[in-house]
Amino acid sequence: MTAARVLRFTRTERVAHWLLVVSFGAILLSGTQMPHHWDADQPVVDVHVGGSLVLVAGLALLLWRADRHALVATTVQLATTEPGDREWLRGVPGRLRTGTPSPPVGRFNAGQKLNARLSALGLAVLYATGAGLLLASRGLPQGPLHTLTTVALCGLLSGHVFMAVLNPGTRHALRGMTLGDVDRAWAEHHHPRWVESLDRDATE
């Protein structure tokens, strides 16, 4: 890696992200094909439940055999509220209207943290309600909480995809989740405090 780039995500973090993408994609697509009154021996139910199990098993395997420190550190960063996060969120409407730059942030801004937390909460609800439906009885109609949570997660996913793929100012971030590194100039503009911390660690 040249000095013009900085490491954004390790290989383990990238594998975890794409494992989530592929597994949730299989869960979502199979869920759209499930009849209102489903039966546990239907193939689409096997795909739906299998995708859920693959995600859990894959993440457990990464924690056991791969770079556990990187996964835990990223999880802690996404779960930690920093002093400027509330101000960052409160300023979003004004920045959308005027185009003013965002305040300096660390590795993740408050929007990314909020998205990650809501997504984790949504997945927890889906797993809990899905397990309840499986354990209760076959043939039950899909619960409204399970369905509404899926719709909400799809909304979050749409915003995430837009920022990562379509929005010109932030789509360079996709390189970090595919190749691992990002342009240093981009990182200094969008995550200056994170770059500063990297430089401090490099000199110690």
C-alpha positions as CSV (number, residue, x, y, z in Angstrom):
1,M,0.0,0.0,0.0
2,T,1.4,3.4,-0.9
3,A,1.4,6.4,1.4
4,A,-1.4,7.9,-0.6
5,R,-3.8,5.2,0.8
6,V,-4.8,4.2,4.3
7,L,-6.2,0.8,5.4
8,R,-9.9,1.2,6.1
9,F,-11.0,-2.3,6.8
10,T,-9.1,-5.6,7.4
11,R,-9.8,-8.7,5.4
12,T,-11.7,-10.1,8.3
13,E,-14.0,-7.1,8.5
14,R,-14.6,-7.2,4.8
15,V,-15.5,-10.9,4.9
16,A,-17.9,-10.3,7.8
17,H,-19.6,-7.4,5.8
18,W,-20.1,-9.4,2.6
19,L,-21.2,-12.5,4.6
20,L,-23.9,-10.3,6.1
21,V,-24.8,-9.0,2.6
22,V,-25.1,-12.4,1.0
23,S,-26.8,-14.0,3.9
24,F,-29.3,-11.2,4.4
25,G,-29.9,-11.2,0.6
26,A,-30.8,-14.9,0.7
27,I,-33.0,-14.4,3.8
28,L,-34.8,-11.4,2.2
29,L,-35.4,-13.0,-1.2
30,S,-36.6,-16.3,0.3
31,G,-38.8,-14.4,2.7
32,T,-40.6,-12.7,-0.2
33,Q,-41.5,-16.1,-1.6
34,M,-42.9,-17.5,1.6
35,P,-46.6,-18.0,1.6
36,H,-48.7,-16.3,4.2
37,H,-49.4,-19.6,5.9
38,W,-46.1,-21.4,5.6
39,D,-45.0,-25.0,6.4
40,A,-41.7,-26.0,7.8
41,D,-41.1,-28.6,5.2
42,Q,-41.3,-26.2,2.3
43,P,-38.0,-25.6,0.5
44,V,-38.2,-21.8,0.7
45,V,-38.4,-22.1,4.5
46,D,-35.2,-24.2,4.4
47,V,-33.4,-21.4,2.4
48,H,-34.8,-18.7,4.8
49,V,-33.7,-20.5,8.0
50,G,-30.5,-21.8,6.4
51,G,-29.4,-18.2,5.5
52,S,-30.0,-17.2,9.1
53,L,-27.9,-20.0,10.4
54,V,-25.1,-19.4,7.9
55,L,-24.8,-15.8,9.0
56,V,-24.6,-16.7,12.7
57,A,-22.2,-19.6,12.1
58,G,-20.0,-17.6,9.7
59,L,-19.6,-14.7,12.2
60,A,-18.8,-17.2,15.0
61,L,-16.2,-18.8,12.8
62,L,-14.6,-15.4,12.0
63,L,-14.5,-14.5,15.7
64,W,-12.9,-17.9,16.5
65,R,-10.4,-18.3,13.6
66,A,-9.8,-14.8,12.1
67,D,-8.9,-11.3,13.3
68,R,-11.1,-11.2,16.3
69,H,-9.5,-8.0,17.5
70,A,-10.5,-6.1,14.4
71,L,-14.1,-7.2,14.6
72,V,-14.4,-6.3,18.2
73,A,-12.7,-3.0,17.8
74,T,-15.0,-2.0,15.0
75,T,-18.1,-3.1,16.9
76,V,-16.9,-1.0,19.9
77,Q,-16.3,2.0,17.7
78,L,-19.8,1.7,16.1
79,A,-21.4,1.3,19.6
80,T,-19.5,4.2,21.2
81,T,-21.1,7.7,21.3
82,E,-18.5,10.5,20.9
83,P,-19.0,14.1,22.1
84,G,-19.7,15.5,18.6
85,D,-22.1,12.7,17.4
86,R,-25.4,14.4,18.5
87,E,-24.3,17.7,16.9
88,W,-23.4,15.8,13.7
89,L,-26.9,14.3,13.6
90,R,-28.7,17.6,14.4
91,G,-26.8,19.4,11.6
92,V,-27.8,16.9,8.9
93,P,-30.9,18.9,7.7
94,G,-29.0,22.1,7.5
95,R,-26.1,20.5,5.6
96,L,-28.6,19.0,3.1
97,R,-30.1,22.4,2.4
98,T,-26.9,24.4,2.3
99,G,-24.2,21.9,1.3
100,T,-22.0,23.0,4.2
101,P,-19.2,20.5,5.2
102,S,-19.7,18.1,8.0
103,P,-17.9,18.6,11.4
104,P,-14.7,16.5,11.9
105,V,-15.4,12.9,12.8
106,G,-13.4,9.8,13.6
107,R,-13.4,6.5,11.8
108,F,-17.2,6.4,11.7
109,N,-19.6,9.4,11.7
110,A,-22.8,9.5,13.7
111,G,-25.0,8.5,10.7
112,Q,-22.9,5.3,10.2
113,K,-23.1,4.5,13.9
114,L,-26.9,5.0,13.9
115,N,-27.3,2.9,10.8
116,A,-25.2,0.1,12.3
117,R,-27.1,0.1,15.6
118,L,-30.5,0.2,14.0
119,S,-29.5,-2.6,11.7
120,A,-28.3,-4.7,14.6
121,L,-31.5,-4.1,16.5
122,G,-33.5,-5.0,13.5
123,L,-31.6,-8.3,12.9
124,A,-32.1,-9.1,16.6
125,V,-35.8,-8.6,16.3
126,L,-36.0,-10.7,13.1
127,Y,-34.1,-13.6,14.8
128,A,-36.2,-13.4,17.9
129,T,-39.6,-13.3,16.1
130,G,-38.4,-15.8,13.5
131,A,-37.4,-18.3,16.2
132,G,-40.7,-17.7,17.9
133,L,-42.6,-18.6,14.8
134,L,-40.6,-21.7,14.2
135,L,-40.9,-22.9,17.8
136,A,-44.6,-22.1,18.1
137,S,-46.1,-24.0,15.4
138,R,-46.0,-24.6,11.6
139,G,-48.6,-23.0,9.6
140,L,-48.7,-19.7,11.6
141,P,-49.1,-16.6,9.5
142,Q,-46.0,-14.3,9.4
143,G,-46.1,-12.0,12.3
144,P,-46.6,-8.3,11.8
145,L,-43.5,-7.4,13.8
146,H,-41.4,-9.7,11.7
147,T,-42.7,-8.1,8.5
148,L,-42.5,-4.5,9.6
149,T,-39.0,-5.0,10.9
150,T,-38.0,-6.4,7.5
151,V,-39.5,-3.4,5.7
152,A,-37.6,-1.0,8.1
153,L,-34.3,-2.9,7.5
154,C,-34.9,-2.6,3.7
155,G,-35.2,1.1,4.1
156,L,-31.9,1.3,6.0
157,L,-30.3,-0.9,3.4
158,S,-31.5,1.4,0.6
159,G,-30.0,4.4,2.3
160,H,-26.7,2.5,2.9
161,V,-26.5,1.4,-0.8
162,F,-27.2,4.9,-2.0
163,M,-24.4,6.4,0.1
164,A,-22.0,3.7,-0.8
165,V,-22.7,3.3,-4.5
166,L,-24.5,6.3,-5.9
167,N,-23.7,9.4,-3.8
168,P,-20.6,11.0,-5.4
169,G,-19.2,12.4,-2.1
170,T,-19.2,9.1,-0.3
171,R,-19.1,6.3,-2.8
172,H,-15.3,6.1,-2.6
173,A,-15.9,4.4,0.7
174,L,-17.0,1.3,-1.2
175,R,-13.3,0.8,-2.1
176,G,-12.6,0.3,1.6
177,M,-15.1,-2.5,1.9
178,T,-13.9,-4.2,-1.3
179,L,-10.1,-3.7,-1.5
180,G,-9.5,-2.6,2.1
181,D,-7.9,0.8,1.6
182,V,-9.0,4.3,0.6
183,D,-7.4,7.4,-0.7
184,R,-5.7,9.3,2.1
185,A,-7.1,12.6,0.8
186,W,-10.6,11.3,0.9
187,A,-10.1,10.0,4.4
188,E,-8.7,13.3,5.6
189,H,-11.8,15.1,4.2
190,H,-14.4,12.7,5.6
191,H,-12.8,11.3,8.7
192,P,-10.0,13.7,9.7
193,R,-9.9,12.6,13.4
194,W,-9.4,9.0,12.3
195,V,-6.5,9.9,10.1
196,E,-5.0,11.9,12.9
197,S,-5.2,8.9,15.2
198,L,-3.5,6.7,12.6
199,D,-0.7,9.2,12.3
200,R,-0.2,9.3,16.1
201,D,-0.2,5.5,16.3
202,A,2.4,5.4,13.5
203,T,4.8,7.7,15.3
204,E,4.6,6.0,18.7
